[in-house]
Amino acid sequence: MSNTKTDEGLKRVIGVSGLSLNIINNTVGAGIFVLPAIVAISLGGFAVFGYLFCGILMAAIMFCYAEIGSRITSSGGSYAYVEAAFGSFAGFIINWLFFFGFGVLGDAAIINIVADSLAVIFPVLQSLWVRGLLFFVLVGFMVLVNIRGAKQGVGFVKLITIIKVLPLIAIIIFGFSHIKTANLHGGNLPSFNTFGNTILVLFFAFLGFESALNVSGEIKNPKRTIPVSILIGGLLVLIVYLLLQTITQGVLGANMEAVKNAPLAAVAEKIIGPAGGIILLIAAAISCFGNVSGDVLLAPRLLFAGAKDGIFPKFLGKVHPKFATPYWAIIIYGSLIFIFSVSGGFKQLAILSTAAILIIYLAVILATIKLRKKKPSGAENGFRMPGGLTIPVVAIAAIVWLLTSLTKWEIGSTMIFIVVICVIYLVMEKYKKRKTILTEIKKDEVIAGDHGLAGF
Protein backbone atom coordinates (compact mmCIF):
# COMPACT_ATOMS: atom_id res chain seq x y z
CA MET A 1 0.00 0.00 0.00
CA SER A 2 2.78 2.42 0.90
CA ASN A 3 4.29 2.45 -2.57
CA THR A 4 1.21 1.84 -4.68
CA LYS A 5 0.01 4.53 -7.06
CA THR A 6 -3.50 5.97 -6.79
CA ASP A 7 -5.76 6.45 -9.78
CA GLU A 8 -4.29 9.99 -9.91
CA GLY A 9 -0.85 8.54 -10.62
CA LEU A 10 0.52 9.56 -7.20
CA LYS A 11 2.18 7.35 -4.57
CA ARG A 12 0.79 6.88 -1.05
CA VAL A 13 3.97 7.37 0.98
CA ILE A 14 2.94 9.70 3.86
CA GLY A 15 2.20 8.10 7.23
CA VAL A 16 1.07 9.35 10.66
CA SER A 17 4.50 10.72 11.67
CA GLY A 18 4.96 12.58 8.38
CA LEU A 19 1.48 14.10 8.37
CA SER A 20 1.60 14.97 12.09
CA LEU A 21 4.93 16.77 11.68
CA ASN A 22 3.58 18.54 8.61
CA ILE A 23 0.64 19.79 10.68
CA ILE A 24 3.00 21.01 13.42
CA ASN A 25 5.34 22.60 10.88
CA ASN A 26 2.52 24.41 9.08
CA THR A 27 0.94 25.63 12.33
CA VAL A 28 3.93 26.66 14.44
CA GLY A 29 5.14 29.62 12.41
CA ALA A 30 6.83 32.94 12.95
CA GLY A 31 3.86 34.18 14.99
CA ILE A 32 4.82 32.17 18.06
CA PHE A 33 8.01 34.24 18.39
CA VAL A 34 5.95 37.40 19.09
CA LEU A 35 2.57 35.97 20.15
CA PRO A 36 3.24 35.59 23.92
CA ALA A 37 3.76 39.34 24.30
CA ILE A 38 0.59 40.24 22.39
CA VAL A 39 -1.52 37.88 24.51
CA ALA A 40 0.07 38.84 27.83
CA ILE A 41 -0.33 42.58 27.22
CA SER A 42 -4.00 42.13 26.24
CA LEU A 43 -5.16 39.47 28.72
CA GLY A 44 -2.64 39.63 31.58
CA GLY A 45 -3.15 36.77 34.03
CA PHE A 46 -6.01 35.40 31.91
CA ALA A 47 -3.76 34.61 28.94
CA VAL A 48 -3.96 30.83 29.44
CA PHE A 49 -7.76 30.97 29.23
CA GLY A 50 -7.43 32.68 25.87
CA TYR A 51 -5.38 29.79 24.54
CA LEU A 52 -7.78 27.20 25.92
CA PHE A 53 -10.80 29.00 24.48
CA CYS A 54 -9.13 29.34 21.09
CA GLY A 55 -8.03 25.70 21.26
CA ILE A 56 -11.64 24.59 21.74
CA LEU A 57 -12.80 26.63 18.75
CA MET A 58 -10.01 25.25 16.58
CA ALA A 59 -10.68 21.70 17.79
CA ALA A 60 -14.25 21.95 16.51
CA ILE A 61 -12.95 22.86 13.05
CA MET A 62 -10.32 20.11 13.19
CA PHE A 63 -12.97 17.50 14.01
CA CYS A 64 -14.85 18.48 10.85
CA TYR A 65 -11.68 18.18 8.79
CA ALA A 66 -10.90 14.81 10.38
CA GLU A 67 -14.33 13.43 9.40
CA ILE A 68 -14.49 14.70 5.84
CA GLY A 69 -10.77 14.03 5.29
CA SER A 70 -11.28 10.35 6.15
CA ARG A 71 -14.07 10.15 3.53
CA ILE A 72 -12.65 12.17 0.63
CA THR A 73 -9.16 10.77 0.10
CA SER A 74 -8.20 12.30 -3.26
CA SER A 75 -5.69 15.16 -3.58
CA GLY A 76 -6.83 18.73 -3.01
CA GLY A 77 -7.74 18.92 0.67
CA SER A 78 -10.29 21.69 1.29
CA TYR A 79 -10.96 22.06 -2.44
CA ALA A 80 -11.65 18.34 -2.88
CA TYR A 81 -14.05 18.33 0.10
CA VAL A 82 -16.08 21.33 -1.06
CA GLU A 83 -16.13 20.19 -4.69
CA ALA A 84 -17.44 16.76 -3.67
CA ALA A 85 -20.27 18.33 -1.67
CA PHE A 86 -21.28 21.41 -3.69
CA GLY A 87 -19.91 20.93 -7.20
CA SER A 88 -17.31 22.53 -9.44
CA PHE A 89 -18.38 26.16 -9.00
CA ALA A 90 -17.95 26.12 -5.21
CA GLY A 91 -14.78 24.08 -5.61
CA PHE A 92 -13.38 26.63 -8.07
CA ILE A 93 -13.90 29.48 -5.57
CA ILE A 94 -12.31 27.53 -2.71
CA ASN A 95 -9.36 26.46 -4.84
CA TRP A 96 -8.60 30.06 -5.82
CA LEU A 97 -9.09 31.35 -2.27
CA PHE A 98 -6.72 28.70 -0.93
CA PHE A 99 -4.19 28.73 -3.72
CA PHE A 100 -3.84 32.48 -4.21
CA GLY A 101 -5.62 34.29 -1.37
CA PHE A 102 -4.15 32.16 1.42
CA GLY A 103 -1.24 30.35 -0.22
CA VAL A 104 0.83 32.43 -2.61
CA LEU A 105 0.44 35.81 -0.91
CA GLY A 106 0.90 34.35 2.56
CA ASP A 107 4.06 32.48 1.58
CA ALA A 108 5.46 35.53 -0.20
CA ALA A 109 4.98 37.58 2.96
CA ILE A 110 6.44 34.85 5.20
CA ILE A 111 9.57 34.39 3.13
CA ASN A 112 10.22 38.12 3.50
CA ILE A 113 10.37 37.54 7.26
CA VAL A 114 13.24 35.12 6.62
CA ALA A 115 15.21 37.94 5.01
CA ASP A 116 14.18 40.44 7.70
CA SER A 117 15.31 38.11 10.50
CA LEU A 118 18.65 37.33 8.86
CA ALA A 119 19.18 41.01 7.96
CA VAL A 120 19.70 41.77 11.67
CA ILE A 121 22.76 39.52 11.53
CA PHE A 122 23.68 40.14 7.87
CA PRO A 123 22.79 43.77 6.96
CA VAL A 124 23.59 43.11 3.28
CA LEU A 125 20.18 41.41 3.05
CA GLN A 126 18.58 44.85 3.21
CA SER A 127 19.59 45.25 -0.44
CA LEU A 128 16.73 44.45 -2.82
CA TRP A 129 19.02 42.57 -5.24
CA VAL A 130 20.59 40.44 -2.51
CA ARG A 131 17.16 39.65 -1.08
CA GLY A 132 15.97 38.67 -4.54
CA LEU A 133 18.93 36.32 -4.96
CA LEU A 134 18.20 34.79 -1.54
CA PHE A 135 14.55 34.25 -2.46
CA PHE A 136 15.54 32.66 -5.78
CA VAL A 137 17.92 30.22 -4.07
CA LEU A 138 15.50 29.31 -1.27
CA VAL A 139 12.44 28.86 -3.48
CA GLY A 140 14.46 27.05 -6.16
CA PHE A 141 15.81 24.62 -3.57
CA MET A 142 12.33 23.90 -2.21
CA VAL A 143 10.95 23.33 -5.71
CA LEU A 144 13.72 20.87 -6.62
CA VAL A 145 13.33 18.92 -3.38
CA ASN A 146 9.58 18.52 -3.86
CA ILE A 147 9.79 17.61 -7.55
CA ARG A 148 12.02 14.66 -6.62
CA GLY A 149 9.17 13.15 -4.63
CA ALA A 150 6.62 13.65 -1.87
CA LYS A 151 8.70 11.34 0.34
CA GLN A 152 11.75 13.61 -0.09
CA GLY A 153 9.58 16.68 0.47
CA VAL A 154 8.11 15.25 3.66
CA GLY A 155 11.57 14.18 4.83
CA PHE A 156 12.87 17.72 4.35
CA VAL A 157 9.86 19.18 6.19
CA LYS A 158 10.45 16.72 9.06
CA LEU A 159 14.05 17.94 9.35
CA ILE A 160 13.04 21.63 9.28
CA THR A 161 10.27 21.01 11.83
CA ILE A 162 12.68 19.34 14.25
CA ILE A 163 15.28 22.11 13.84
CA LYS A 164 12.84 24.93 14.44
CA VAL A 165 11.07 23.22 17.35
CA LEU A 166 14.29 22.44 19.26
CA PRO A 167 14.91 26.07 20.42
CA LEU A 168 11.29 26.27 21.57
CA ILE A 169 11.66 23.03 23.53
CA ALA A 170 14.90 24.37 25.03
CA ILE A 171 13.05 27.48 26.26
CA ILE A 172 10.36 25.27 27.78
CA ILE A 173 12.87 22.98 29.53
CA PHE A 174 15.31 25.61 30.83
CA GLY A 175 12.81 28.42 31.31
CA PHE A 176 10.87 26.89 34.20
CA SER A 177 13.65 27.65 36.72
CA HIS A 178 13.48 31.35 35.79
CA ILE A 179 9.71 31.75 36.30
CA LYS A 180 8.49 34.16 38.97
CA THR A 181 4.97 33.11 39.96
CA ALA A 182 4.05 36.71 40.80
CA ASN A 183 4.32 37.54 37.09
CA LEU A 184 1.52 35.10 36.31
CA HIS A 185 -0.99 36.72 38.65
CA GLY A 186 -3.12 39.80 38.60
CA GLY A 187 -4.53 42.02 35.96
CA ASN A 188 -8.09 43.18 35.50
CA LEU A 189 -10.64 40.95 33.81
CA PRO A 190 -10.39 41.84 30.10
CA SER A 191 -13.44 43.30 28.37
CA PHE A 192 -15.42 41.20 25.91
CA ASN A 193 -14.06 43.21 22.96
CA THR A 194 -10.46 42.85 24.15
CA PHE A 195 -10.92 39.13 24.67
CA GLY A 196 -12.53 38.73 21.24
CA ASN A 197 -9.79 40.64 19.41
CA THR A 198 -7.10 38.60 21.16
CA ILE A 199 -8.86 35.34 20.31
CA LEU A 200 -8.84 36.45 16.67
CA VAL A 201 -5.04 36.79 16.79
CA LEU A 202 -4.70 33.44 18.59
CA PHE A 203 -6.97 31.75 16.07
CA PHE A 204 -4.67 32.74 13.24
CA ALA A 205 -1.74 31.30 15.20
CA PHE A 206 -3.42 27.88 14.88
CA LEU A 207 -3.87 28.08 11.10
CA GLY A 208 -1.97 25.74 8.84
CA PHE A 209 -3.12 22.22 9.67
CA GLU A 210 -5.58 22.25 6.76
CA SER A 211 -2.77 22.69 4.22
CA ALA A 212 -1.29 19.35 5.29
CA LEU A 213 -4.39 17.61 3.91
CA ASN A 214 -3.75 18.82 0.37
CA VAL A 215 -1.66 15.66 -0.13
CA SER A 216 -4.59 13.35 0.69
CA GLY A 217 -3.88 11.42 -2.50
CA GLU A 218 -0.41 10.54 -1.17
CA ILE A 219 -1.37 9.54 2.40
CA LYS A 220 -1.15 5.91 3.46
CA ASN A 221 -4.40 4.53 4.91
CA PRO A 222 -6.03 8.01 4.95
CA LYS A 223 -9.16 6.88 6.84
CA ARG A 224 -6.97 6.29 9.89
CA THR A 225 -3.92 8.47 9.26
CA ILE A 226 -5.81 11.76 8.79
CA PRO A 227 -7.87 11.76 12.03
CA VAL A 228 -4.96 10.44 14.14
CA SER A 229 -2.51 12.97 12.69
CA ILE A 230 -4.89 15.90 13.20
CA LEU A 231 -5.40 14.85 16.83
CA ILE A 232 -1.67 14.41 17.53
CA GLY A 233 -0.56 17.53 15.67
CA GLY A 234 -3.29 19.80 17.07
CA LEU A 235 -2.80 18.63 20.66
CA LEU A 236 0.99 19.06 20.55
CA VAL A 237 0.67 22.57 19.09
CA LEU A 238 -1.73 23.61 21.86
CA ILE A 239 0.57 22.21 24.58
CA VAL A 240 3.63 23.98 23.12
CA TYR A 241 1.74 27.29 22.90
CA LEU A 242 0.49 27.04 26.48
CA LEU A 243 3.94 26.22 27.87
CA LEU A 244 5.67 28.99 25.92
CA GLN A 245 3.08 31.53 27.04
CA THR A 246 3.43 30.51 30.69
CA ILE A 247 7.23 30.59 30.65
CA THR A 248 7.54 33.85 28.69
CA GLN A 249 5.03 35.64 30.89
CA GLY A 250 6.51 34.15 34.05
CA VAL A 251 10.07 35.16 33.17
CA LEU A 252 9.48 38.63 31.70
CA GLY A 253 6.49 39.88 33.68
CA ALA A 254 6.19 43.68 33.53
CA ASN A 255 9.07 43.84 31.02
CA MET A 256 6.89 42.25 28.34
CA GLU A 257 5.90 45.61 26.87
CA ALA A 258 9.52 46.61 26.34
CA VAL A 259 10.34 43.44 24.37
CA LYS A 260 7.00 42.95 22.64
CA ASN A 261 8.60 42.53 19.20
CA ALA A 262 10.78 39.59 20.29
CA PRO A 263 9.67 38.17 23.65
CA LEU A 264 11.12 34.69 23.13
CA ALA A 265 14.48 36.17 22.17
CA ALA A 266 14.37 38.17 25.44
CA VAL A 267 13.67 34.97 27.40
CA ALA A 268 16.57 33.22 25.65
CA GLU A 269 18.88 36.10 26.61
CA LYS A 270 17.89 35.72 30.25
CA ILE A 271 18.56 31.99 30.11
CA ILE A 272 21.87 31.76 28.19
CA GLY A 273 22.95 35.36 27.59
CA PRO A 274 23.22 37.57 24.44
CA ALA A 275 23.77 34.56 22.18
CA GLY A 276 20.22 33.49 22.98
CA GLY A 277 18.75 36.39 21.02
CA ILE A 278 20.75 35.50 17.91
CA ILE A 279 19.75 31.84 18.20
CA LEU A 280 16.08 32.80 18.37
CA LEU A 281 16.40 35.12 15.36
CA ILE A 282 17.84 32.23 13.37
CA ALA A 283 15.09 29.98 14.70
CA ALA A 284 12.48 32.48 13.52
CA ALA A 285 14.03 32.45 10.03
CA ILE A 286 14.06 28.64 9.99
CA SER A 287 10.47 28.60 11.21
CA CYS A 288 9.34 30.79 8.33
CA PHE A 289 11.39 28.77 5.86
CA GLY A 290 9.77 25.61 7.21
CA ASN A 291 6.29 27.05 6.72
CA VAL A 292 6.97 27.93 3.10
CA SER A 293 8.65 24.55 2.53
CA GLY A 294 5.54 22.81 3.76
CA ASP A 295 3.35 24.87 1.45
CA VAL A 296 5.56 24.15 -1.57
CA LEU A 297 4.95 20.47 -0.81
CA LEU A 298 1.22 20.81 -0.15
CA ALA A 299 -0.29 23.74 -2.07
CA PRO A 300 0.63 22.58 -5.62
CA ARG A 301 -1.71 19.62 -5.04
CA LEU A 302 -4.55 22.14 -5.27
CA LEU A 303 -3.38 23.11 -8.74
CA PHE A 304 -2.94 19.44 -9.62
CA ALA A 305 -6.42 18.51 -8.40
CA GLY A 306 -7.97 21.53 -10.13
CA ALA A 307 -6.25 20.66 -13.41
CA LYS A 308 -7.58 17.11 -13.19
CA ASP A 309 -11.09 18.56 -12.80
CA GLY A 310 -10.63 20.98 -15.69
CA ILE A 311 -10.63 24.27 -13.75
CA PHE A 312 -6.91 24.93 -14.29
CA PRO A 313 -4.75 24.37 -17.40
CA LYS A 314 -4.22 20.68 -18.18
CA PHE A 315 -0.41 20.83 -18.02
CA LEU A 316 -0.67 21.45 -14.25
CA GLY A 317 -2.10 17.95 -13.91
CA LYS A 318 0.97 16.27 -15.40
CA VAL A 319 2.85 13.81 -13.19
CA HIS A 320 6.63 13.41 -13.47
CA PRO A 321 7.35 10.07 -15.19
CA LYS A 322 10.19 9.24 -12.80
CA PHE A 323 9.35 10.90 -9.49
CA ALA A 324 5.52 10.60 -9.69
CA THR A 325 5.00 14.21 -8.51
CA PRO A 326 2.90 17.07 -10.04
CA TYR A 327 6.06 18.82 -11.16
CA TRP A 328 4.51 21.59 -13.28
CA ALA A 329 2.17 22.55 -10.43
CA ILE A 330 5.16 22.73 -8.07
CA ILE A 331 7.19 24.85 -10.51
CA ILE A 332 4.33 27.32 -11.10
CA TYR A 333 3.55 27.66 -7.40
CA GLY A 334 7.20 28.26 -6.53
CA SER A 335 7.54 30.79 -9.35
CA LEU A 336 4.55 32.78 -8.08
CA ILE A 337 5.98 32.86 -4.55
CA PHE A 338 9.26 34.22 -5.93
CA ILE A 339 7.55 36.88 -8.09
CA PHE A 340 5.39 38.23 -5.26
CA SER A 341 8.14 37.95 -2.63
CA VAL A 342 10.48 40.28 -4.55
CA SER A 343 7.68 42.76 -5.30
CA GLY A 344 6.93 43.25 -1.57
CA GLY A 345 4.02 45.16 -0.01
CA PHE A 346 1.93 42.26 1.23
CA LYS A 347 0.69 43.58 4.56
CA GLN A 348 -2.75 44.55 3.28
CA LEU A 349 -3.02 41.41 1.14
CA ALA A 350 -2.16 39.33 4.22
CA ILE A 351 -5.43 40.56 5.72
CA LEU A 352 -7.23 39.17 2.68
CA SER A 353 -5.54 35.79 3.20
CA THR A 354 -6.82 35.54 6.77
CA ALA A 355 -10.36 36.33 5.70
CA ALA A 356 -10.02 33.78 2.89
CA ILE A 357 -9.13 30.93 5.24
CA LEU A 358 -12.15 31.67 7.44
CA ILE A 359 -14.42 31.34 4.39
CA ILE A 360 -12.64 28.12 3.41
CA TYR A 361 -13.20 26.69 6.90
CA LEU A 362 -16.88 27.61 6.75
CA ALA A 363 -17.30 25.93 3.36
CA VAL A 364 -15.56 22.74 4.55
CA ILE A 365 -17.75 22.51 7.65
CA LEU A 366 -20.90 22.89 5.55
CA ALA A 367 -19.52 20.24 3.17
CA THR A 368 -18.98 17.91 6.14
CA ILE A 369 -22.61 18.29 7.18
CA LYS A 370 -23.89 17.70 3.64
CA LEU A 371 -21.75 14.63 2.98
CA ARG A 372 -22.72 13.17 6.33
CA LYS A 373 -26.37 13.34 5.28
CA LYS A 374 -25.60 11.82 1.87
CA LYS A 375 -23.63 8.95 3.41
CA PRO A 376 -21.30 8.36 0.46
CA SER A 377 -20.01 4.87 -0.27
CA GLY A 378 -17.29 3.81 2.14
CA ALA A 379 -18.42 6.33 4.78
CA GLU A 380 -19.00 3.52 7.26
CA ASN A 381 -15.23 2.96 7.37
CA GLY A 382 -14.34 6.63 7.90
CA PHE A 383 -13.99 8.67 11.07
CA ARG A 384 -17.23 10.11 12.48
CA MET A 385 -17.05 12.88 15.04
CA PRO A 386 -19.09 12.45 18.24
CA GLY A 387 -22.05 14.59 19.27
CA GLY A 388 -23.95 14.70 15.97
CA LEU A 389 -24.11 18.26 14.62
CA THR A 390 -23.07 19.90 17.90
CA ILE A 391 -19.39 20.28 16.95
CA PRO A 392 -20.05 21.63 13.40
CA VAL A 393 -22.56 24.15 14.79
CA VAL A 394 -20.00 25.34 17.37
CA ALA A 395 -17.41 25.68 14.60
CA ILE A 396 -19.81 27.67 12.37
CA ALA A 397 -20.68 30.00 15.25
CA ALA A 398 -16.98 30.55 15.97
CA ILE A 399 -16.18 31.41 12.34
CA VAL A 400 -19.13 33.80 12.00
CA TRP A 401 -18.03 35.50 15.23
CA LEU A 402 -14.48 35.87 13.92
CA LEU A 403 -15.70 37.20 10.55
CA THR A 404 -17.64 39.93 12.35
CA SER A 405 -14.33 41.06 13.86
CA LEU A 406 -13.05 42.01 10.40
CA THR A 407 -13.29 45.63 9.30
CA LYS A 408 -15.60 46.77 6.49
CA TRP A 409 -12.57 47.29 4.25
CA GLU A 410 -11.36 43.73 4.88
CA ILE A 411 -14.80 42.26 4.23
CA GLY A 412 -15.21 44.39 1.10
CA SER A 413 -11.82 43.38 -0.29
CA THR A 414 -12.62 39.71 0.28
CA MET A 415 -15.97 40.00 -1.47
CA ILE A 416 -14.40 41.79 -4.45
CA PHE A 417 -11.85 39.00 -4.76
CA ILE A 418 -14.61 36.37 -4.70
CA VAL A 419 -16.59 38.30 -7.35
CA VAL A 420 -13.49 38.35 -9.58
CA ILE A 421 -13.12 34.58 -9.12
CA CYS A 422 -16.78 34.10 -10.08
CA VAL A 423 -16.30 36.16 -13.24
CA ILE A 424 -13.24 34.08 -14.17
CA TYR A 425 -15.28 30.90 -13.69
CA LEU A 426 -18.17 32.16 -15.85
CA VAL A 427 -15.77 33.24 -18.62
CA MET A 428 -14.07 29.84 -18.53
CA GLU A 429 -17.41 28.02 -18.68
CA LYS A 430 -18.50 30.16 -21.62
CA TYR A 431 -15.23 29.39 -23.41
CA LYS A 432 -15.66 25.67 -22.76
CA LYS A 433 -19.21 25.70 -24.14
CA ARG A 434 -18.11 27.62 -27.21
CA LYS A 435 -15.25 25.19 -27.77
CA THR A 436 -17.66 22.26 -27.39
CA ILE A 437 -20.08 23.77 -29.91
CA LEU A 438 -17.29 24.41 -32.43
CA THR A 439 -16.08 20.85 -31.98
CA GLU A 440 -19.59 19.52 -32.63
CA ILE A 441 -19.94 21.71 -35.73
CA LYS A 442 -16.65 20.40 -37.10
CA LYS A 443 -17.78 16.84 -36.46
CA ASP A 444 -21.05 17.50 -38.28
CA GLU A 445 -19.16 19.02 -41.22
CA VAL A 446 -16.86 15.99 -41.38
CA ILE A 447 -19.82 13.62 -41.28
CA ALA A 448 -21.66 15.65 -43.94
CA GLY A 449 -18.54 15.63 -46.08
CA ASP A 450 -18.19 11.88 -45.74
CA HIS A 451 -21.82 11.42 -46.73
CA GLY A 452 -21.29 13.66 -49.78
CA LEU A 453 -18.26 11.66 -50.89
CA ALA A 454 -20.16 8.45 -50.41
CA GLY A 455 -23.00 9.75 -52.58
CA PHE A 456 -20.56 10.87 -55.22
Order of alpha helices (4+ residues) and beta strands (2+ residues): alpha-alpha-alpha-alpha-alpha-alpha-alpha-alpha-alpha-alpha-alpha-alpha-alpha-alpha-alpha-alpha-alpha
